[in-house]
Each structure stands twice: as structure tokens, then as C-alpha cells.
Amino acid sequence: RYAALTRRDRLDDVLAGIAAAQAAGLTPVKVNAVVLRDHNEADIVPLAEFCLAAGHELRFIEQMPLGPAAAWDRSAMVTRAEILEVLGRRLTLTPDPAERSSATAELWQVAPDGGRPGGRIGVIASMTAPFCEACDRTRLTADGHVRSCLFAATETDLRSPLRAGADDAELAALWRAGHATKPRGHDVGRPGFQPPARIMNAIGG
């Protein structure tokens, strides 16, 4: 199933990377997963149990229109409510009391049960419960551009000024100017919405 979803038969490499991050002390390791309707709903609980057993924090992410143009079908998206309903059949969840602030994930505490340890699970519900009003994030792409939002129509180039000799203060000013254009929200589902020209694997994680 991993190979079918990612078009890469490299699950062993991913598991080894997670184990290496934990061994290096980068804990808690956060594991992201997108649930796709009619593809991997059966993995919701097993993924949760795998992460809880290993002490990782699982983050389910609602599918977003960040792929090829016209490829996203909202009806195929598995929502936060659906994910929590499935988890609730096997796990006892309570909202995490910690203040969410500008964090993207809503967190739930999972009670230990028998031989299974407890822990935390998050859901990033960018589509059904967007957190745009509290978002203060920017993203630096792999090719040196700043995006003030995943769905932003524009980017701020830092790489070219850096290569031309810009100092830290100049780069910081460019970054602040780029962040000042941050939109109020992503507008997905509203009239006139246009997905970003660059898809997610070009934007970078």
C-alpha cells in the first residue's frame, strides 16, 4: 500500500529513518499521514497503534489541493470528523489541555489500554477546520524562496540576493516583506480559488 500511494517502494527506508531520528534523540518523532478515501482508511488505527507503541506522535492531515491541477476531489477527502470517529472505536481520546496557539495540529490525549501505552495524536484539519487566523508561519522552499502560505500565489526570492552578497539584515528585511503579504486565509472552496502553480513536491516540506 505504501508503494502504491507514494509510487516509491521504500517503506523500509522510511521506517529506518524514523528509528534513526528517535535514536538521535529527536523526540517525540512526529509522523505525518494523509488518509485517502478508498485507499488507506484501513490503516488509521494500525498507524495510530504503531506510533503509540513506539512513542511517536502521529499527525493525520486532511488531503489538500496541492497536487496536479484539477486532480483534487473534495469528496474523496477523509475529514477530521471521520478520522476521529474511526479512532474512537478503538481508542479513548480526550482533547489535549495544552493551548493550541498557532500550532497547525489539534491534539488529543490517548488513554493507555491494557498493554498499549497512551500518548498523543494530532489532526491537521486545514480544509474542514482551517486555522488561518492564528497562523504565523512561513515556509522556505528547497530552492530558496519564502512562501507566506502553502496556497500563496507569490514567493519571495532569497537565494538570488544571498548569492549576490546580501547580508543577514537584508535577507531578514526581504523575509519580513514577504511575510507582510500573507493572505488572511487559503480560500479553498471559495469562488475564484486558484491552487498554487507549484505542487507540493516542488514547494518542499
GUKOLNU-654739 format. One line per field, with one value per atom (N, C-alpha, C): residue number from 1; residue in one letter; atom name; x, y, z. Coordinates in Angstrom, 3 decimals. Layout:
N
k = c(NUM,...)
r = c(A,...)
a = c(CA,...)
x = c(X,...)
y = c(Y,...)
z = c(Z,...)
***
This chain:
205
k = c(1,1,1,2,2,2,3,3,3,4,4,4,5,5,5,6,6,6,7,7,7,8,8,8,9,9,9,10,10,10,11,11,11,12,12,12,13,13,13,14,14,14,15,15,15,16,16,16,17,17,17,18,18,18,19,19,19,20,20,20,21,21,21,22,22,22,23,23,23,24,24,24,25,25,25,26,26,26,27,27,27,28,28,28,29,29,29,30,30,30,31,31,31,32,32,32,33,33,33,34,34,34,35,35,35,36,36,36,37,37,37,38,38,38,39,39,39,40,40,40,41,41,41,42,42,42,43,43,43,44,44,44,45,45,45,46,46,46,47,47,47,48,48,48,49,49,49,50,50,50,51,51,51,52,52,52,53,53,53,54,54,54,55,55,55,56,56,56,57,57,57,58,58,58,59,59,59,60,60,60,61,61,61,62,62,62,63,63,63,64,64,64,65,65,65,66,66,66,67,67,67,68,68,68,69,69,69,70,70,70,71,71,71,72,72,72,73,73,73,74,74,74,75,75,75,76,76,76,77,77,77,78,78,78,79,79,79,80,80,80,81,81,81,82,82,82,83,83,83,84,84,84,85,85,85,86,86,86,87,87,87,88,88,88,89,89,89,90,90,90,91,91,91,92,92,92,93,93,93,94,94,94,95,95,95,96,96,96,97,97,97,98,98,98,99,99,99,100,100,100,101,101,101,102,102,102,103,103,103,104,104,104,105,105,105,106,106,106,107,107,107,108,108,108,109,109,109,110,110,110,111,111,111,112,112,112,113,113,113,114,114,114,115,115,115,116,116,116,117,117,117,118,118,118,119,119,119,120,120,120,121,121,121,122,122,122,123,123,123,124,124,124,125,125,125,126,126,126,127,127,127,128,128,128,129,129,129,130,130,130,131,131,131,132,132,132,133,133,133,134,134,134,135,135,135,136,136,136,137,137,137,138,138,138,139,139,139,140,140,140,141,141,141,142,142,142,143,143,143,144,144,144,145,145,145,146,146,146,147,147,147,148,148,148,149,149,149,150,150,150,151,151,151,152,152,152,153,153,153,154,154,154,155,155,155,156,156,156,157,157,157,158,158,158,159,159,159,160,160,160,161,161,161,162,162,162,163,163,163,164,164,164,165,165,165,166,166,166,167,167,167,168,168,168,169,169,169,170,170,170,171,171,171,172,172,172,173,173,173,174,174,174,175,175,175,176,176,176,177,177,177,178,178,178,179,179,179,180,180,180,181,181,181,182,182,182,183,183,183,184,184,184,185,185,185,186,186,186,187,187,187,188,188,188,189,189,189,190,190,190,191,191,191,192,192,192,193,193,193,194,194,194,195,195,195,196,196,196,197,197,197,198,198,198,199,199,199,200,200,200,201,201,201,202,202,202,203,203,203,204,204,204,205,205,205)
r = c(R,R,R,Y,Y,Y,A,A,A,A,A,A,L,L,L,T,T,T,R,R,R,R,R,R,D,D,D,R,R,R,L,L,L,D,D,D,D,D,D,V,V,V,L,L,L,A,A,A,G,G,G,I,I,I,A,A,A,A,A,A,A,A,A,Q,Q,Q,A,A,A,A,A,A,G,G,G,L,L,L,T,T,T,P,P,P,V,V,V,K,K,K,V,V,V,N,N,N,A,A,A,V,V,V,V,V,V,L,L,L,R,R,R,D,D,D,H,H,H,N,N,N,E,E,E,A,A,A,D,D,D,I,I,I,V,V,V,P,P,P,L,L,L,A,A,A,E,E,E,F,F,F,C,C,C,L,L,L,A,A,A,A,A,A,G,G,G,H,H,H,E,E,E,L,L,L,R,R,R,F,F,F,I,I,I,E,E,E,Q,Q,Q,M,M,M,P,P,P,L,L,L,G,G,G,P,P,P,A,A,A,A,A,A,A,A,A,W,W,W,D,D,D,R,R,R,S,S,S,A,A,A,M,M,M,V,V,V,T,T,T,R,R,R,A,A,A,E,E,E,I,I,I,L,L,L,E,E,E,V,V,V,L,L,L,G,G,G,R,R,R,R,R,R,L,L,L,T,T,T,L,L,L,T,T,T,P,P,P,D,D,D,P,P,P,A,A,A,E,E,E,R,R,R,S,S,S,S,S,S,A,A,A,T,T,T,A,A,A,E,E,E,L,L,L,W,W,W,Q,Q,Q,V,V,V,A,A,A,P,P,P,D,D,D,G,G,G,G,G,G,R,R,R,P,P,P,G,G,G,G,G,G,R,R,R,I,I,I,G,G,G,V,V,V,I,I,I,A,A,A,S,S,S,M,M,M,T,T,T,A,A,A,P,P,P,F,F,F,C,C,C,E,E,E,A,A,A,C,C,C,D,D,D,R,R,R,T,T,T,R,R,R,L,L,L,T,T,T,A,A,A,D,D,D,G,G,G,H,H,H,V,V,V,R,R,R,S,S,S,C,C,C,L,L,L,F,F,F,A,A,A,A,A,A,T,T,T,E,E,E,T,T,T,D,D,D,L,L,L,R,R,R,S,S,S,P,P,P,L,L,L,R,R,R,A,A,A,G,G,G,A,A,A,D,D,D,D,D,D,A,A,A,E,E,E,L,L,L,A,A,A,A,A,A,L,L,L,W,W,W,R,R,R,A,A,A,G,G,G,H,H,H,A,A,A,T,T,T,K,K,K,P,P,P,R,R,R,G,G,G,H,H,H,D,D,D,V,V,V,G,G,G,R,R,R,P,P,P,G,G,G,F,F,F,Q,Q,Q,P,P,P,P,P,P,A,A,A,R,R,R,I,I,I,M,M,M,N,N,N,A,A,A,I,I,I,G,G,G,G,G,G)
a = c(N,CA,C,N,CA,C,N,CA,C,N,CA,C,N,CA,C,N,CA,C,N,CA,C,N,CA,C,N,CA,C,N,CA,C,N,CA,C,N,CA,C,N,CA,C,N,CA,C,N,CA,C,N,CA,C,N,CA,C,N,CA,C,N,CA,C,N,CA,C,N,CA,C,N,CA,C,N,CA,C,N,CA,C,N,CA,C,N,CA,C,N,CA,C,N,CA,C,N,CA,C,N,CA,C,N,CA,C,N,CA,C,N,CA,C,N,CA,C,N,CA,C,N,CA,C,N,CA,C,N,CA,C,N,CA,C,N,CA,C,N,CA,C,N,CA,C,N,CA,C,N,CA,C,N,CA,C,N,CA,C,N,CA,C,N,CA,C,N,CA,C,N,CA,C,N,CA,C,N,CA,C,N,CA,C,N,CA,C,N,CA,C,N,CA,C,N,CA,C,N,CA,C,N,CA,C,N,CA,C,N,CA,C,N,CA,C,N,CA,C,N,CA,C,N,CA,C,N,CA,C,N,CA,C,N,CA,C,N,CA,C,N,CA,C,N,CA,C,N,CA,C,N,CA,C,N,CA,C,N,CA,C,N,CA,C,N,CA,C,N,CA,C,N,CA,C,N,CA,C,N,CA,C,N,CA,C,N,CA,C,N,CA,C,N,CA,C,N,CA,C,N,CA,C,N,CA,C,N,CA,C,N,CA,C,N,CA,C,N,CA,C,N,CA,C,N,CA,C,N,CA,C,N,CA,C,N,CA,C,N,CA,C,N,CA,C,N,CA,C,N,CA,C,N,CA,C,N,CA,C,N,CA,C,N,CA,C,N,CA,C,N,CA,C,N,CA,C,N,CA,C,N,CA,C,N,CA,C,N,CA,C,N,CA,C,N,CA,C,N,CA,C,N,CA,C,N,CA,C,N,CA,C,N,CA,C,N,CA,C,N,CA,C,N,CA,C,N,CA,C,N,CA,C,N,CA,C,N,CA,C,N,CA,C,N,CA,C,N,CA,C,N,CA,C,N,CA,C,N,CA,C,N,CA,C,N,CA,C,N,CA,C,N,CA,C,N,CA,C,N,CA,C,N,CA,C,N,CA,C,N,CA,C,N,CA,C,N,CA,C,N,CA,C,N,CA,C,N,CA,C,N,CA,C,N,CA,C,N,CA,C,N,CA,C,N,CA,C,N,CA,C,N,CA,C,N,CA,C,N,CA,C,N,CA,C,N,CA,C,N,CA,C,N,CA,C,N,CA,C,N,CA,C,N,CA,C,N,CA,C,N,CA,C,N,CA,C,N,CA,C,N,CA,C,N,CA,C,N,CA,C,N,CA,C,N,CA,C,N,CA,C,N,CA,C,N,CA,C,N,CA,C,N,CA,C,N,CA,C,N,CA,C,N,CA,C,N,CA,C,N,CA,C,N,CA,C,N,CA,C,N,CA,C,N,CA,C,N,CA,C,N,CA,C,N,CA,C,N,CA,C,N,CA,C,N,CA,C,N,CA,C,N,CA,C,N,CA,C,N,CA,C,N,CA,C,N,CA,C,N,CA,C,N,CA,C,N,CA,C,N,CA,C,N,CA,C,N,CA,C,N,CA,C,N,CA,C)
x = c(0.842,0.000,0.876,1.964,2.871,3.410,3.842,4.399,3.352,2.108,1.053,0.752,0.739,0.413,1.535,2.770,3.899,4.613,4.271,4.974,6.460,6.784,8.159,8.103,8.803,8.804,9.924,9.741,10.813,10.311,9.361,8.842,9.942,10.815,11.887,12.776,13.043,13.867,13.173,11.850,11.096,11.124,10.874,10.891,12.278,13.321,14.685,14.962,14.448,14.628,13.935,12.732,12.008,12.781,13.284,14.049,15.334,15.986,17.235,16.969,15.852,15.511,15.265,14.594,14.346,15.653,16.524,17.795,18.681,18.538,19.332,18.772,17.626,17.043,16.110,15.697,14.779,13.345,13.064,11.781,10.915,9.601,8.933,8.976,9.208,9.188,7.742,7.525,6.185,6.052,5.048,4.812,3.550,3.667,2.519,1.905,0.589,-0.113,-1.350,-1.572,-2.779,-3.651,-4.907,-5.840,-6.604,-6.591,-7.275,-8.433,-9.606,-10.797,-10.616,-11.027,-10.952,-9.522,-8.570,-7.184,-6.590,-6.620,-5.915,-6.666,-8.008,-8.763,-8.504,-8.228,-7.984,-6.731,-5.881,-4.622,-4.722,-5.873,-5.977,-5.606,-6.258,-5.989,-4.627,-4.251,-2.911,-1.781,-1.896,-0.884,-0.824,-2.003,-2.056,-1.404,-1.715,-1.165,0.340,0.817,2.257,2.976,2.433,3.083,3.004,1.869,1.737,2.723,2.852,3.746,5.193,5.555,6.941,7.205,6.162,6.336,6.385,5.920,5.872,4.542,4.494,3.242,2.751,1.636,1.056,0.230,0.368,-0.430,-1.172,-2.490,-3.288,-3.534,-3.366,-3.529,-4.624,-5.607,-6.614,-5.966,-6.378,-5.822,-6.134,-5.137,-5.272,-5.026,-5.558,-5.352,-3.966,-2.961,-1.575,-0.886,-1.672,-1.119,-1.351,-1.334,-1.572,-2.905,-2.961,-4.181,-5.373,-6.493,-7.774,-7.743,-6.711,-6.624,-7.293,-7.620,-8.170,-9.674,-10.223,-11.669,-12.039,-12.708,-13.018,-13.827,-14.671,-15.490,-14.643,-13.420,-12.534,-11.720,-11.811,-11.048,-11.677,-10.862,-11.316,-11.129,-12.211,-12.206,-11.741,-11.463,-11.107,-12.170,-13.446,-14.531,-14.537,-14.310,-14.290,-13.106,-11.941,-10.749,-10.961,-11.494,-11.712,-12.765,-13.754,-14.789,-14.193,-13.317,-12.663,-11.744,-10.938,-10.044,-10.830,-11.971,-12.757,-13.350,-13.409,-13.925,-12.952,-11.659,-10.636,-9.851,-9.819,-9.000,-9.872,-9.454,-10.141,-9.404,-10.055,-9.437,-10.067,-9.226,-9.709,-8.892,-9.521,-8.761,-7.581,-6.437,-5.253,-5.474,-5.204,-5.483,-4.494,-3.378,-2.383,-2.950,-2.568,-3.046,-2.533,-3.428,-3.025,-2.200,-2.532,-1.840,-1.847,-0.673,-0.605,-0.242,-0.247,0.089,-0.931,-0.458,-1.357,-2.219,-1.728,-2.436,-3.276,-4.492,-5.291,-4.864,-4.592,-4.053,-5.081,-4.992,-5.811,-4.914,-5.223,-4.551,-5.217,-4.395,-4.890,-4.621,-5.660,-5.508,-4.852,-3.960,-3.409,-4.518,-4.324,-5.372,-4.711,-4.788,-4.170,-2.673,-2.181,-0.750,-0.324,-1.269,-0.915,-0.692,0.453,0.689,-0.182,-0.345,-1.043,-0.092,-0.573,0.250,-0.605,-0.140,-0.886,-1.002,-2.141,-2.397,-2.944,-2.518,-2.991,-3.701,-4.534,-5.177,-4.983,-4.484,-4.326,-5.468,-6.493,-7.731,-7.759,-6.830,-6.705,-7.931,-8.694,-9.837,-11.143,-11.421,-12.719,-12.689,-11.515,-11.390,-10.117,-10.054,-8.814,-8.434,-7.119,-6.571,-5.863,-6.293,-5.597,-5.480,-6.512,-6.498,-5.352,-4.933,-3.864,-2.510,-2.470,-1.235,-0.217,1.004,2.077,3.290,3.055,4.141,4.536,5.815,6.299,7.055,7.223,7.879,9.033,10.192,11.347,11.434,11.331,11.354,12.776,12.880,14.191,15.064,14.450,15.254,15.362,15.133,15.469,14.453,13.167,12.106,11.254,10.720,9.822,8.386,7.568,6.126,5.426,4.561,3.866,2.686,2.302,1.206,1.424,1.042,1.158,0.411,-0.672,-1.514,-1.226,-0.143,0.177,0.427,0.039,0.236,1.617,2.315,3.621,4.654,5.920,7.026,8.042,8.866,9.942,11.274,12.054,13.333,14.406,14.948,16.086,17.406,17.303,18.520,19.332,18.665,19.403,20.103,19.398,20.105,21.249,21.032,22.076,23.318,23.121,24.255,24.910,24.131,24.686,25.396,25.398,26.142,25.319,23.994,23.153,23.534,23.539,23.872,22.607,22.773,21.649,20.518,20.884,19.861,19.042,19.698,18.969,18.053,18.533,17.708,16.515,16.742,15.646,14.593,15.030,14.079,13.255,13.894,13.162,12.147,12.572,11.679,10.468,10.709,9.603,8.652,9.208,8.358,7.516,8.104,7.338,6.243,6.543,5.542,4.410,4.717,3.685,2.580,2.852,1.840,1.009,1.203,0.494,-1.011,-1.700,-3.146,-3.901,-5.140,-5.953,-6.385,-6.464,-6.867,-6.567,-6.743,-6.358,-7.452,-8.696,-9.790,-10.145,-9.675,-10.057,-11.570,-12.203,-13.644,-14.443,-13.781,-14.481,-14.344,-15.293,-15.216,-13.900,-13.302,-12.072,-10.805,-10.925,-9.715,-8.869,-7.575,-6.621,-5.546,-5.334,-4.268,-2.912,-1.907,-0.578,-0.033,0.758,1.312,2.277,2.975,3.906,3.205,3.323,2.696,3.591,3.065,3.716,5.138,5.379,6.729,7.727,7.252,8.147,8.292,7.254,7.331,8.323,8.239,9.121,8.438,8.897,8.244,8.774)
y = c(-1.211,0.000,1.259,1.229,2.383,2.641,1.608,1.766,2.301,1.845,2.318,3.794,4.229,5.615,6.579,6.175,7.086,6.900,5.811,5.437,5.208,4.836,4.521,3.317,2.256,1.062,1.195,2.161,2.490,2.562,1.740,1.745,1.419,0.466,0.105,1.304,2.140,3.332,4.317,4.469,5.388,4.910,3.631,3.095,3.226,3.011,3.169,4.625,5.553,6.972,7.389,6.868,7.164,6.632,5.405,4.802,5.582,6.052,6.810,8.150,8.805,10.074,9.878,8.796,8.514,8.215,7.423,7.070,8.298,9.289,10.515,11.482,11.136,11.987,13.055,12.958,13.953,13.569,13.570,13.071,14.196,14.080,12.952,13.065,11.958,11.939,12.133,13.080,13.333,12.659,11.826,11.072,11.607,12.077,12.617,11.556,11.583,10.641,11.318,11.122,11.603,10.390,10.466,9.372,9.672,8.728,8.884,7.903,8.432,7.596,6.451,5.267,4.058,3.602,4.138,3.710,3.194,4.016,3.588,3.885,3.966,4.149,3.010,1.815,0.666,0.829,1.781,1.966,2.990,3.619,4.678,4.159,3.113,2.574,1.890,1.043,0.447,1.481,2.566,3.615,4.234,4.468,5.041,4.104,2.827,1.875,1.725,1.754,1.689,2.865,4.070,5.258,5.296,4.928,4.910,3.925,2.755,1.729,2.192,2.993,3.437,4.784,5.437,6.734,7.893,7.668,8.744,9.488,10.699,11.462,11.468,10.836,10.736,11.975,12.497,13.624,13.193,13.113,12.896,14.254,14.326,15.581,15.401,16.288,16.248,16.540,15.795,15.993,17.405,18.047,19.418,19.487,20.510,20.650,21.198,20.363,20.778,19.838,19.154,18.268,18.842,17.991,18.467,19.191,20.168,20.972,20.069,20.395,19.694,18.243,17.852,16.462,16.254,17.356,17.231,17.133,16.164,15.968,16.024,17.107,17.278,16.106,15.505,14.393,13.167,13.110,11.983,12.208,13.405,13.734,13.088,12.445,11.905,13.004,13.401,14.579,14.262,15.322,15.193,14.406,14.754,14.083,12.590,12.220,10.795,10.081,10.721,10.119,9.908,10.914,10.797,9.740,9.619,8.607,7.208,6.980,5.676,5.422,6.407,6.241,5.953,6.632,6.493,5.117,4.312,2.945,2.066,2.428,1.583,2.289,3.615,4.371,5.334,5.622,6.614,7.941,8.910,10.195,11.302,12.198,13.416,14.583,15.752,16.898,17.227,17.508,17.866,19.233,19.371,20.641,21.751,21.426,22.450,23.448,24.712,25.753,25.492,25.575,25.292,26.423,27.661,28.840,28.794,28.902,28.910,27.555,26.509,25.174,24.724,23.974,23.513,22.338,21.538,20.312,20.506,19.987,19.816,18.492,18.483,17.296,16.629,15.313,14.518,13.611,13.501,12.542,11.182,10.156,8.789,8.051,7.509,6.803,5.446,5.024,3.666,2.644,1.507,0.484,-0.884,-1.600,-2.917,-2.806,-3.520,-3.495,-2.366,-1.531,-0.453,0.841,1.497,2.754,3.875,4.907,6.096,6.997,8.188,9.134,10.251,10.857,11.949,11.695,12.101,12.045,13.397,13.881,15.159,15.015,15.986,16.077,17.495,17.602,18.897,19.020,19.782,19.863,21.160,21.287,22.528,22.833,21.813,22.012,22.205,21.355,21.438,22.336,22.601,23.491,24.307,25.180,25.924,26.806,26.943,27.692,28.941,29.474,30.591,31.815,32.102,33.316,33.311,32.134,32.045,31.718,31.496,31.039,32.173,31.904,32.889,32.296,31.297,30.540,31.035,30.846,30.978,29.703,29.448,28.227,28.601,28.028,28.218,27.016,27.257,26.167,25.652,24.492,23.878,24.706,25.575,26.400,27.845,28.063,29.343,30.453,30.117,31.117,31.018,32.132,32.169,32.214,31.342,31.343,31.666,32.649,33.029,32.113,31.288,30.330,29.241,28.013,26.943,27.289,28.041,28.353,29.737,30.367,31.706,31.703,32.803,32.929,33.485,34.017,34.629,34.070,34.251,33.851,34.988,34.986,35.959,35.243,35.677,35.040,35.498,34.561,34.854,34.336,33.335,32.719,33.691,34.400,35.304,36.419,37.111,38.121,37.522,36.326,35.690,35.447,34.944,34.669,35.961,37.039,38.332,39.054,38.435,39.019,39.711,39.566,40.206,39.709,40.642,40.240,39.800,39.397,38.875,39.893,41.152,42.180,42.364,42.332,42.477,41.285,40.086,38.896,38.916,39.350,39.438,40.432,41.552,42.560,41.995,41.246,40.624,39.615,38.839,37.835,38.525,39.595,40.316,40.891,41.422,41.980,40.891,39.730,38.616,38.166,38.137,37.699,38.720,39.979,41.018,40.817,40.022,39.754,38.511,37.962,36.735,36.920,36.039,36.197,35.908,36.395,36.181,34.722,34.036,32.630,32.008,30.676,30.000,30.011,30.315,30.476,29.198,28.045,26.800,26.618,26.296,26.095,27.343,28.508,29.750,30.086,30.864,31.228,31.927,31.550,32.189,31.583,30.563,29.959,29.347,29.621,29.030,28.303,27.007,26.310,26.862,26.698,27.221,26.575,27.361,26.854,25.697,25.750,24.668,23.666,22.393,21.372,21.078,20.305,20.163,19.625,18.652,18.080,19.056,20.154,21.201,22.302,22.516,23.508,23.036,21.783,21.246,21.197,20.273,20.079,21.009)
z = c(0.000,0.000,0.000,0.775,0.782,-0.626,-1.300,-2.651,-3.619,-3.469,-4.362,-4.135,-2.886,-2.565,-2.940,-2.693,-2.882,-4.215,-4.908,-6.154,-5.902,-4.682,-4.299,-3.361,-3.691,-2.840,-1.809,-0.874,0.058,1.506,1.835,3.201,4.213,3.874,4.806,5.101,4.084,4.294,5.234,5.067,5.921,7.369,7.575,8.936,9.562,8.752,9.257,9.616,8.823,9.118,10.402,10.618,11.859,13.055,12.931,14.033,14.289,13.224,13.386,14.063,13.703,14.350,15.834,16.183,17.594,18.319,17.681,18.307,18.511,17.635,17.740,18.770,19.369,20.401,19.883,18.622,18.049,18.403,19.682,20.160,20.710,20.680,20.039,18.523,17.852,16.390,15.947,15.041,14.515,13.155,13.038,11.816,11.158,9.926,9.195,8.299,8.193,7.311,6.734,5.451,4.779,4.483,4.855,4.610,3.331,2.412,1.125,1.053,0.710,0.654,-0.348,0.072,-0.748,-1.002,-0.229,-0.380,0.933,1.978,3.191,4.489,4.404,5.650,6.637,6.105,6.982,7.816,7.461,8.179,9.309,9.496,10.501,11.883,12.330,13.670,13.739,12.768,12.841,12.873,12.117,12.170,13.561,14.138,15.482,16.492,16.404,17.363,17.185,15.948,15.684,16.344,16.157,16.710,18.225,18.773,20.233,20.859,20.261,20.807,20.786,19.779,19.627,20.296,20.824,21.455,20.482,19.246,18.256,18.371,17.788,17.730,16.289,16.065,14.733,14.441,13.228,12.753,11.495,11.580,10.377,9.722,8.425,7.690,6.642,6.667,5.609,4.255,3.255,1.921,1.428,0.828,0.350,-1.153,-1.822,-3.270,-3.585,-3.385,-3.610,-4.598,-5.406,-6.421,-7.808,-8.819,-10.194,-10.317,-11.194,-11.388,-11.674,-11.043,-11.241,-10.775,-10.017,-9.566,-8.216,-7.486,-6.148,-6.201,-5.517,-5.427,-3.950,-3.545,-2.121,-1.567,-2.393,-1.911,-1.569,-2.086,-1.796,-0.535,0.031,1.228,2.457,3.272,4.552,5.597,6.213,7.082,8.500,9.239,10.652,11.401,11.176,11.897,11.615,10.372,10.020,10.664,10.635,11.235,12.729,13.416,14.857,15.177,14.310,14.541,14.466,13.485,13.358,14.549,14.920,16.069,17.347,17.490,18.701,18.905,17.850,18.005,18.778,18.748,19.378,20.477,20.429,21.370,22.164,23.389,24.207,24.065,23.433,23.128,23.956,24.475,25.113,24.576,24.358,23.845,24.741,24.126,24.892,25.538,26.834,27.511,27.166,26.546,26.219,25.224,25.381,24.487,23.080,22.096,20.722,20.131,20.452,19.927,18.396,17.765,16.301,15.727,16.543,16.050,15.018,14.049,12.988,13.426,14.353,14.732,15.985,15.947,17.154,17.770,19.070,19.721,20.627,20.678,21.586,22.405,23.686,24.556,24.369,24.249,24.110,25.415,26.006,27.279,27.047,27.946,27.839,28.014,27.377,27.423,27.391,28.491,28.531,28.320,27.324,27.054,26.138,25.684,24.763,25.533,25.331,26.046,25.499,26.312,25.841,25.083,24.766,24.027,23.478,22.403,21.778,20.277,19.738,18.294,17.880,16.733,16.229,14.906,14.610,13.296,12.785,11.570,10.912,9.908,10.297,9.512,8.710,7.788,7.014,6.173,5.826,4.937,5.697,6.686,7.364,8.596,9.149,10.313,10.163,9.155,8.909,10.093,10.275,11.410,10.918,9.772,9.125,10.036,10.831,11.654,12.664,13.106,14.103,13.481,12.183,11.546,11.438,11.906,11.794,11.072,10.233,9.642,8.256,7.954,6.583,6.245,4.970,4.516,3.593,3.864,2.991,2.068,0.766,-0.202,-0.399,-1.021,-1.239,-2.171,-2.987,-3.901,-3.417,-2.117,-1.527,-1.674,-1.735,-1.792,-0.530,-0.098,1.052,0.561,1.136,0.874,2.188,2.183,3.413,3.713,2.739,2.893,1.855,2.192,1.205,-0.076,0.049,-1.111,-1.681,-1.248,-1.739,-3.244,-3.885,-5.335,-5.663,-4.665,-4.901,-3.920,-4.264,-3.408,-3.354,-2.321,-2.182,-2.360,-3.332,-3.647,-2.661,-1.896,-1.016,-1.598,-2.429,-2.955,-3.810,-4.710,-5.605,-4.837,-3.907,-3.109,-2.284,-1.733,-0.935,-1.782,-2.979,-3.867,-4.367,-4.337,-4.768,-3.629,-2.419,-1.312,-0.254,-0.274,0.742,2.133,3.093,4.460,5.203,6.459,7.232,7.373,7.598,7.781,6.509,5.357,4.090,3.848,4.142,3.966,4.920,6.164,7.133,6.673,6.086,5.593,4.446,3.557,2.448,2.985,3.972,4.559,5.199,5.973,6.609,5.566,4.484,3.428,2.781,2.589,2.029,2.964,4.265,5.243,5.356,5.077,5.160,4.129,3.093,2.064,2.390,3.587,3.958,3.820,3.081,2.912,4.209,4.303,5.507,5.628,4.500,4.504,3.171,3.096,1.863,0.786,1.143,0.174,-0.581,-0.125,-0.791,-0.685,-1.787,-1.808,-2.084,-2.143,-2.439,-3.908,-4.446,-5.867,-6.181,-7.293,-7.729,-7.167,-6.285,-5.731,-6.839,-6.781,-7.701,-6.897,-7.160,-6.439,-6.837,-5.983,-6.318,-7.584,-8.308,-9.566,-9.318,-8.186,-7.846,-6.938,-7.277,-6.453,-5.245,-4.301,-3.001,-3.106,-3.988,-4.026,-4.642,-5.243,-5.729,-4.689,-3.882,-2.802,-1.734,-1.365,-0.333,1.006,1.858,3.151,4.207)
***
